[in-house]
């Protein structure tokens, strides 16, 4: 999802008078502007597709964290709003890999790097996350890697 595609979705959400989508898209656009400024591109700078994906993934992670905190705090009504936003954000992300696909990728990467025990797990995890960036949930990847080196 690029910034220009996001602007088109903003227009569609305005026409449809969809308050949730409108709010989420505005938040993402703001985050993208902040990211562009942080990268030295200025407020009118355009992020490439990978940078934009990073911003969207960060927003999804924030929603997941908020849902968890609201549920722990006994505020299911607030968690529900975050779940709706998360569902919309996930439509902008590429399809996530299943656990089995992650296990297969991790096994292949471990063989490629020659990692057989926990001593090389940190380097292995970094390399694997780089390969799977945007395609797999980091928490799930960590679980798979931890289970490989028990």
VMD Tcl script that draws the C-alpha trace (Angstrom):
set ca {
  {0.00 0.00 0.00}
  {1.49 3.31 -1.07}
  {0.68 6.81 0.09}
  {-1.20 7.55 -3.13}
  {-3.36 4.44 -2.67}
  {-4.02 5.55 0.90}
  {-5.16 8.97 -0.36}
  {-7.62 7.26 -2.70}
  {-8.96 5.17 0.19}
  {-9.33 8.38 2.21}
  {-11.55 9.85 -0.51}
  {-13.61 6.65 -0.66}
  {-14.04 6.63 3.13}
  {-15.17 10.27 3.03}
  {-17.72 9.53 0.32}
  {-18.98 6.49 2.25}
  {-19.05 8.50 5.50}
  {-17.20 5.62 7.20}
  {-15.89 7.21 10.39}
  {-13.71 4.27 11.46}
  {-11.92 3.92 8.12}
  {-11.56 7.68 7.89}
  {-9.98 7.87 11.33}
  {-7.60 4.97 10.67}
  {-6.52 6.28 7.26}
  {-5.92 9.78 8.63}
  {-3.82 8.27 11.42}
  {-1.80 6.23 8.92}
  {-1.26 9.24 6.68}
  {-0.07 11.23 9.67}
  {2.29 8.40 10.67}
  {3.63 8.27 7.11}
  {4.25 12.02 7.12}
  {6.07 11.68 10.44}
  {8.13 8.81 9.02}
  {9.02 10.86 5.93}
  {10.16 13.75 8.14}
  {12.16 11.37 10.34}
  {13.88 9.98 7.24}
  {14.83 13.50 6.14}
  {12.41 13.62 3.21}
  {10.39 16.52 4.58}
  {6.64 16.67 5.24}
  {5.83 16.34 1.53}
  {8.23 13.44 1.07}
  {6.95 10.18 -0.33}
  {7.77 6.86 1.31}
  {8.62 3.88 -0.85}
  {6.42 0.78 -0.63}
  {8.63 -0.94 1.98}
  {8.69 2.13 4.26}
  {4.92 2.52 3.93}
  {4.47 -1.18 4.78}
  {6.60 -0.68 7.89}
  {4.33 2.17 9.05}
  {1.20 0.07 8.47}
  {2.73 -2.92 10.29}
  {3.61 -0.67 13.22}
  {0.01 0.58 13.37}
  {-1.28 -3.02 13.40}
  {1.12 -3.93 16.21}
  {-0.01 -0.90 18.22}
  {-3.64 -2.00 17.85}
  {-2.78 -5.55 18.97}
  {-0.95 -4.19 22.02}
  {-3.88 -1.89 22.85}
  {-6.38 -4.74 22.58}
  {-4.28 -6.84 24.95}
  {-3.97 -3.99 27.47}
  {-7.66 -3.10 27.34}
  {-8.65 -6.73 27.88}
  {-6.24 -7.05 30.80}
  {-7.67 -3.83 32.25}
  {-11.25 -5.06 32.03}
  {-12.28 -2.65 29.27}
  {-13.72 -4.91 26.54}
  {-15.68 -2.02 24.97}
  {-12.42 -0.17 24.22}
  {-10.79 -3.37 22.97}
  {-13.70 -3.83 20.55}
  {-13.01 -0.48 18.86}
  {-9.34 -1.39 18.47}
  {-10.32 -4.78 16.98}
  {-12.41 -3.05 14.30}
  {-9.49 -0.76 13.43}
  {-7.07 -3.69 13.39}
  {-9.33 -5.64 11.03}
  {-9.29 -2.72 8.59}
  {-5.52 -2.24 8.86}
  {-4.96 -5.95 8.20}
  {-6.71 -5.58 4.83}
  {-3.82 -3.31 3.82}
  {-1.13 -5.81 4.80}
  {0.07 -8.68 2.63}
  {-1.29 -12.12 3.49}
  {0.49 -13.47 6.55}
  {2.32 -16.81 6.47}
  {0.94 -19.77 8.40}
  {2.90 -21.40 11.21}
  {3.78 -24.32 8.93}
  {5.17 -21.96 6.26}
  {7.24 -20.16 8.91}
  {8.60 -23.47 10.21}
  {9.59 -24.46 6.66}
  {11.29 -21.10 6.03}
  {13.05 -21.22 9.41}
  {14.29 -24.77 8.85}
  {15.65 -23.85 5.42}
  {17.33 -20.71 6.78}
  {18.87 -22.63 9.71}
  {20.33 -25.18 7.28}
  {21.61 -22.37 5.03}
  {23.28 -20.57 7.95}
  {24.44 -23.76 9.68}
  {22.71 -22.84 12.95}
  {22.13 -25.90 15.12}
  {21.92 -24.55 18.67}
  {20.87 -21.55 20.73}
  {24.29 -19.84 20.44}
  {23.54 -18.60 16.90}
  {19.83 -18.01 17.49}
  {20.05 -14.20 17.67}
  {21.82 -13.83 14.33}
  {19.51 -16.46 12.87}
  {16.40 -14.63 14.13}
  {17.61 -11.34 12.62}
  {18.30 -12.92 9.23}
  {15.00 -14.79 9.25}
  {12.99 -11.67 10.16}
  {14.70 -9.79 7.34}
  {13.62 -12.52 4.90}
  {10.05 -12.67 6.25}
  {9.52 -8.92 6.76}
  {5.88 -8.09 6.21}
  {4.97 -11.68 5.42}
  {4.88 -13.14 8.93}
  {3.95 -12.02 12.43}
  {7.14 -11.46 14.45}
  {5.66 -13.02 17.59}
  {4.87 -16.22 15.71}
  {8.35 -16.28 14.14}
  {9.91 -15.91 17.60}
  {7.81 -18.81 18.92}
  {8.93 -21.00 16.02}
  {12.61 -20.09 16.50}
  {12.39 -20.67 20.26}
  {10.84 -24.10 19.69}
  {13.64 -25.02 17.26}
  {16.41 -24.45 19.82}
  {14.99 -25.91 23.02}
}
mol new
graphics top color blue
foreach p $ca { graphics top sphere $p radius 0.5 }
foreach p [lrange $ca 0 end-1] q [lrange $ca 1 end] { graphics top cylinder $p $q radius 0.2 }
display resetview
